[in-house]
Amino acid sequence: MLSLALMVLSVVIGVAIGVANGTDHGAWSALILWNACSQILVFGLPAVIIAFMYHRHEERTWLRVDFSGRRWLLALAGVVVLFLLVPLTDWLSVWNDGWHWSGVWESVEQKLREVGEASQRAVELTLKECHPLLSLLCVALVPALCEELFFRAGIQNIMQSWFKNVHVAVWVTAAVFSFAHGEVFAFLPRFLLGGLLGYLYVGGGSLVVNVLVHFVNNAMVVLLFGIATPESGIDPMASLGIGWTVTLGCSIAAVLLMVTTFGKGLKTSK
């Protein structure tokens, strides 16, 4: 409830910043900075509050705050898994975007797509107008940290305590994670990413693993939009067009790496 209330407040303030600054160059920097602040308020703060309220003196264990050297190696393995899943993610994106509703739902689909396209254009303009380092901080790093605190250290832990099943907790949280981004026609790729991050949180035993993998995922988007120009010929929204053979091979390799690297952590998790 706190998160929802703060989300409404952050939207209102964000709109006010946009109206007050118009299309000035400074408006984009103000908006991207507010995006980082809203991430902290909406996702980071509630998760930390819950940890301190209900897990006093066990906050580090609950949040899985472990910065030991081995965790960074596991994080790097998680990044490799993320890249191996890029072909499958791309295929899911194309399939999901191809969903079409008929009858009375056709107008709903059109409205949802218009909202999604408007949001995408706003993100693209923001990333192009702001300094790359500011974009990486506010759009890649801060959301990665705050969303992992909220969804994995917060919601997934709660789902685990409710269902007493790791897999149910991971995929329920992944669904909530994907729905929270508000793009119905991009649900499946984010659902897959949420599932990956969920298993990394359990098998890696540290929030560091999740944050680094999530950051790399966000940073790839920031960098693609940053270098995309008519002259470059780069379209961040275009499909990679990778064949099924490569997609299947990379997906199998990702699963094998997950099992061999993070399997022990999954087995020992409660």
C-alpha positions as CSV (number, residue, x, y, z in Angstrom):
1,M,0.0,0.0,0.0
2,L,2.9,2.4,0.8
3,S,4.4,1.6,-2.6
4,L,1.2,2.3,-4.4
5,A,0.6,5.6,-2.6
6,L,4.2,6.7,-3.3
7,M,3.8,5.6,-7.0
8,V,0.8,7.9,-7.4
9,L,2.7,10.7,-5.8
10,S,5.8,10.2,-8.0
11,V,3.6,10.3,-11.2
12,V,2.0,13.5,-10.1
13,I,5.3,15.2,-9.3
14,G,6.8,13.8,-12.6
15,V,4.0,15.4,-14.6
16,A,4.4,18.7,-12.7
17,I,8.1,18.7,-13.5
18,G,7.4,18.2,-17.2
19,V,4.7,20.9,-17.3
20,A,6.9,23.4,-15.4
21,N,10.0,22.9,-17.6
22,G,8.3,22.3,-21.0
23,T,10.7,21.0,-23.6
24,D,13.8,22.8,-22.2
25,H,17.0,20.7,-22.1
26,G,17.0,20.9,-18.3
27,A,13.6,19.3,-18.2
28,W,14.9,16.0,-19.3
29,S,17.6,16.0,-16.7
30,A,15.1,16.9,-14.0
31,L,12.7,14.1,-15.2
32,I,15.4,11.5,-15.2
33,L,16.6,12.5,-11.8
34,W,13.1,12.3,-10.5
35,N,12.8,8.9,-12.1
36,A,15.7,7.7,-9.9
37,C,14.1,9.3,-6.8
38,S,10.7,7.7,-7.5
39,Q,12.4,4.3,-7.8
40,I,13.9,4.8,-4.4
41,L,10.6,5.9,-2.9
42,V,8.3,3.4,-4.6
43,F,10.5,0.3,-4.6
44,G,13.6,0.7,-2.4
45,L,12.2,2.4,0.7
46,P,9.2,0.0,1.3
47,A,11.4,-3.1,1.0
48,V,13.9,-1.7,3.5
49,I,11.1,-0.7,5.9
50,I,9.6,-4.2,5.8
51,A,12.9,-5.7,6.5
52,F,13.5,-3.6,9.5
53,M,9.9,-3.9,10.8
54,Y,9.5,-7.7,10.6
55,H,13.1,-9.0,10.5
56,R,14.9,-6.9,13.1
57,H,18.6,-7.9,13.5
58,E,18.2,-10.2,10.5
59,E,18.0,-7.5,7.8
60,R,21.1,-8.5,6.0
61,T,20.1,-12.1,5.9
62,W,16.5,-11.2,4.8
63,L,17.8,-8.9,2.0
64,R,20.7,-11.2,1.2
65,V,23.3,-8.5,1.5
66,D,26.5,-10.4,0.9
67,F,29.4,-8.7,-0.9
68,S,32.0,-11.5,-0.6
69,G,34.3,-12.2,-3.6
70,R,32.5,-15.4,-4.7
71,R,29.2,-13.5,-5.1
72,W,30.8,-11.3,-7.7
73,L,31.9,-14.4,-9.6
74,L,28.4,-15.8,-9.5
75,A,27.2,-12.4,-10.7
76,L,29.4,-12.7,-13.7
77,A,28.1,-16.1,-14.4
78,G,24.6,-14.7,-14.2
79,V,25.5,-12.0,-16.8
80,V,26.7,-14.8,-19.1
81,V,23.3,-16.6,-18.7
82,L,21.6,-13.3,-19.4
83,F,23.4,-12.9,-22.7
84,L,22.8,-16.6,-23.6
85,L,19.0,-15.9,-23.2
86,V,19.0,-12.9,-25.5
87,P,17.9,-14.9,-28.6
88,L,15.0,-16.5,-26.6
89,T,14.1,-13.1,-25.1
90,D,14.1,-11.6,-28.7
91,W,11.8,-14.4,-29.9
92,L,9.4,-14.0,-27.0
93,S,9.3,-10.2,-27.7
94,V,8.3,-10.7,-31.3
95,W,5.7,-13.3,-30.4
96,N,4.3,-11.3,-27.6
97,D,4.1,-8.1,-29.7
98,G,2.2,-10.1,-32.3
99,W,-0.7,-10.8,-30.0
100,H,-3.9,-9.2,-31.2
101,W,-7.3,-8.9,-29.5
102,S,-10.6,-9.0,-31.3
103,G,-14.2,-7.9,-30.7
104,V,-14.8,-5.5,-27.8
105,W,-11.1,-5.8,-26.7
106,E,-9.8,-4.4,-30.0
107,S,-10.1,-0.8,-28.8
108,V,-8.5,-1.7,-25.5
109,E,-5.5,-3.2,-27.4
110,Q,-5.2,-0.1,-29.5
111,K,-5.2,2.1,-26.4
112,L,-2.6,0.0,-24.6
113,R,-0.4,0.0,-27.7
114,E,-0.7,3.8,-27.9
115,V,0.3,4.2,-24.3
116,G,3.2,1.9,-24.7
117,E,4.5,3.7,-27.8
118,A,4.2,7.1,-26.0
119,S,6.1,5.7,-23.1
120,Q,8.8,4.3,-25.4
121,R,9.2,7.6,-27.2
122,A,9.5,9.5,-23.9
123,V,12.2,7.1,-22.7
124,E,14.0,7.4,-26.1
125,L,14.0,11.2,-25.9
126,T,15.1,11.2,-22.3
127,L,18.1,9.0,-23.0
128,K,19.1,11.0,-26.1
129,E,18.9,14.4,-24.3
130,C,20.6,13.4,-21.0
131,H,24.3,12.7,-20.4
132,P,25.1,8.9,-20.9
133,L,26.5,8.6,-17.3
134,L,23.4,10.2,-15.9
135,S,21.2,7.8,-17.9
136,L,23.2,4.8,-16.7
137,L,22.9,6.0,-13.1
138,C,19.2,6.9,-13.1
139,V,17.8,4.4,-15.7
140,A,20.1,1.4,-15.2
141,L,21.7,1.3,-11.8
142,V,19.1,2.8,-9.4
143,P,16.2,0.9,-10.9
144,A,18.2,-2.3,-10.8
145,L,19.0,-1.9,-7.1
146,C,15.5,-0.7,-6.0
147,E,13.5,-3.2,-8.1
148,E,15.6,-6.1,-6.8
149,L,15.1,-4.9,-3.2
150,F,11.3,-4.7,-3.8
151,F,10.6,-7.7,-6.0
152,R,13.2,-10.3,-5.0
153,A,14.2,-9.4,-1.4
154,G,10.7,-8.2,-0.7
155,I,7.9,-9.9,-2.7
156,Q,9.7,-13.1,-3.5
157,N,10.7,-13.7,0.1
158,I,7.1,-13.1,1.1
159,M,5.8,-15.5,-1.6
160,Q,8.3,-18.1,-0.4
161,S,7.0,-17.8,3.2
162,W,3.4,-18.1,1.9
163,F,3.7,-21.0,-0.6
164,K,6.8,-22.8,0.9
165,N,7.9,-23.5,-2.7
166,V,10.8,-21.9,-4.4
167,H,9.5,-22.3,-8.0
168,V,6.1,-20.9,-7.2
169,A,7.6,-17.9,-5.4
170,V,10.0,-17.2,-8.3
171,W,7.3,-17.3,-11.0
172,V,4.6,-15.5,-9.1
173,T,7.1,-12.7,-8.4
174,A,8.2,-12.7,-12.0
175,A,4.6,-12.2,-13.1
176,V,4.1,-9.3,-10.6
177,F,7.4,-7.9,-11.8
178,S,6.4,-8.0,-15.4
179,F,2.9,-6.6,-14.8
180,A,4.3,-3.7,-12.8
181,H,6.1,-2.4,-15.8
182,G,2.7,-1.9,-17.4
183,E,3.4,-3.2,-20.9
184,V,1.0,-6.1,-21.8
185,F,2.6,-6.6,-25.2
186,A,6.1,-6.9,-23.6
187,F,5.0,-9.2,-20.8
188,L,6.7,-12.4,-21.8
189,P,10.3,-11.2,-22.1
190,R,10.1,-9.4,-18.8
191,F,8.5,-12.5,-17.3
192,L,11.4,-14.5,-18.4
193,L,13.9,-11.9,-17.0
194,G,11.9,-11.9,-13.7
195,G,12.2,-15.7,-13.6
196,L,15.9,-15.6,-14.2
197,L,16.5,-12.9,-11.6
198,G,14.3,-15.0,-9.1
199,Y,16.5,-18.1,-9.5
200,L,19.7,-16.0,-9.3
201,Y,18.5,-14.6,-6.0
202,V,17.8,-18.0,-4.6
203,G,20.8,-19.8,-6.1
204,G,23.3,-17.0,-5.8
205,G,22.5,-16.2,-2.2
206,S,23.1,-12.5,-2.6
207,L,21.4,-9.4,-3.9
208,V,24.6,-8.5,-5.6
209,V,24.1,-11.2,-8.2
210,N,20.6,-9.8,-9.1
211,V,21.6,-6.2,-9.1
212,L,24.5,-6.7,-11.4
213,V,22.6,-8.8,-13.9
214,H,19.6,-6.4,-13.8
215,F,22.0,-3.4,-14.2
216,V,23.6,-5.0,-17.3
217,N,20.2,-5.7,-18.8
218,N,19.1,-2.1,-18.3
219,A,22.5,-0.7,-19.4
220,M,22.2,-2.5,-22.7
221,V,18.9,-0.7,-23.4
222,V,20.4,2.6,-22.4
223,L,23.4,2.2,-24.6
224,L,21.4,1.0,-27.6
225,F,19.1,4.0,-27.4
226,G,22.0,6.3,-26.9
227,I,23.9,5.2,-30.0
228,A,20.8,4.7,-32.2
229,T,20.7,7.4,-34.9
230,P,19.4,7.4,-38.5
231,E,23.0,7.3,-39.7
232,S,24.0,4.4,-37.5
233,G,21.2,2.2,-38.8
234,I,20.7,0.8,-35.3
235,D,17.1,0.2,-34.3
236,P,16.8,-0.8,-30.6
237,M,13.3,-2.0,-31.1
238,A,14.1,-4.2,-34.1
239,S,14.2,-8.0,-33.9
240,L,17.6,-9.7,-34.0
241,G,16.2,-12.3,-36.4
242,I,18.2,-15.1,-34.8
243,G,17.3,-18.6,-36.1
244,W,15.7,-21.4,-34.0
245,T,18.9,-23.5,-34.0
246,V,21.0,-20.8,-32.4
247,T,18.1,-19.8,-30.1
248,L,17.6,-23.4,-28.9
249,G,21.4,-24.0,-28.5
250,C,21.9,-20.8,-26.4
251,S,18.8,-21.5,-24.3
252,I,20.1,-25.1,-23.5
253,A,23.6,-23.6,-22.7
254,A,21.9,-21.1,-20.3
255,V,20.0,-23.8,-18.5
256,L,23.1,-26.0,-18.1
257,L,25.1,-23.0,-16.8
258,M,22.4,-22.2,-14.3
259,V,22.2,-25.7,-13.1
260,T,25.9,-26.2,-12.7
261,T,26.6,-22.8,-11.2
262,F,23.5,-22.1,-9.1
263,G,22.0,-25.6,-8.6
264,K,23.6,-26.2,-5.2
265,G,22.1,-22.9,-3.9
266,L,18.6,-23.9,-5.2
267,K,18.8,-27.3,-3.6
268,T,19.8,-25.9,-0.2
269,S,17.3,-23.1,-0.2
270,K,14.2,-23.4,2.0
